[in-house]
């Protein structure tokens, strides 16, 4: 039986190599190198700060945050888990991993939140963005590393950039979903009482969508944590480097220790961010509040 490959063979890999090596890298590598500057600045300062702060103080701060937003059980787990990480000698690597995750999530929020708002307000933009997000979420994480190395080199900053690309889709998707899920009667009431588009977005839609947005932030954080571990393959440090080194040397103990540190950090960050989205810090808006705000002239033009 004749297969399609017997009739015609498409050199798809050659096309990609020609595009990346022959046009993208020679023409745009200086631009990509310049784009590393803000990421490097935030990462280096945050990493230096976390390594400077004493372990006890960092543990207490995270335990108090866990107590406030996740409950007493997670607070106790944070104290025990962080103490265990320090006792097995992986505290500096854990703080480096935390700095990488925090930097990635910060830039994901800075980029993903405006994109999600724009997608919620423009059906055309969402139709264009949705397949791009599908591709970003379905491509295996290892595939990101090859073009990242060619465009940005190796090291912690290229690993952060790969993490941002890998982890940003949930932020965009859930921001879009949250704003689109706001009740129509609330938006119509705000518009009827003279609220501008910006005021309606800031005073009504974002507060109502905040739980969904924080859920997207939680998913972005967990994806970032998984990606910074893989980014150790291109020179990123932290616990991912510990695991990668242990695998390369068949050091089961070292790789397991790094894996346990990742698990502890992931549980603490996940429970705190989940509690932040589900707790009382998220304010809600009712139709009565919208009407009262508009009638008082707060967030709306005066009513004649």
Steps between C-alpha positions, in 0.01 A plus 500: 500500500634842407538743788500880470874501576564299182345777293639810670720565801476836674833618649326669792801476734725659236256788464502561874879486518531742209253739661662495846867479406491687172267788582374523858828461691721724280244781483338499841749353746612849622137583570451177693819561694373846599170349613691303764601814689182559709464128571863475610465810719194371685636145531843599633364746756229265621741208523752709693227618737368152572850367560576795729191459720559249782335165459301536824349831393400369158345191656301706751371733228384210283349323802303813595381539141397133497319545833314805367392359164530121519440403862693374797586161347683654203675743734636212706594317180687810382701519822589130489560492124724806481695382806550163331625668181753697703615192691572305180711790373279621215387837634704715253378291205141531624526879525645514148209291373256726686661809344470346154135407554412841645671680211321283244159550664557875525567535128220256415258719695633821343455356150211258544259727689483772230479235228215328683313829543548581133382151402188543714414831334574400141360183343733540203807520723383191691451305178859584403644436845324173579682275247832657603429411862400147392837458329688640801325258735531186288861528386720288731698712743835366377429638151514856635862459603651470150389836355551668837866393505552620142339838566599572859789267582525293816462591864232594751347786302434292185345240729270767644399614151415142402299471821305819425404373155402161639303625801313806368200334323292431817534863603364621167226237477359540850519879495298492180257246649454694823420831330269338246312326785395826668122525508352698215254689724791641703684628195179641354422678826848649514478614138150643549616719786780653295799287595788515253655182363806542722291563813278202424805280454680617814204539738278216384645236270840446659363473859242245387752309292774509763444147625533361149804719431669375817421143397684572176789644701510182706517283188767726352705465817484121495595484132787739568626278780498196274676687219781649709595144592526406131684826429795360696587319175604836347693630799235620744583436865295411803347168592467405135878501469521278808262248345672517161844452654377205703355336191820556303712342770247228590489657847160379612525670838589840359229488233242387756598778741457758226166348405375510858600867524303575184195318636509690830538836328224415252252402773566815702469735202194320365308506828581864571394621156188282508408641838565852374244448224242325719536714812334817609754724333306482172227761501174442319260744341121483498251681283397716797864603558538592134186714503598665828847578370361646181233708675760646733715590206780257587637342186243662275413830343243719682139418420286784368 
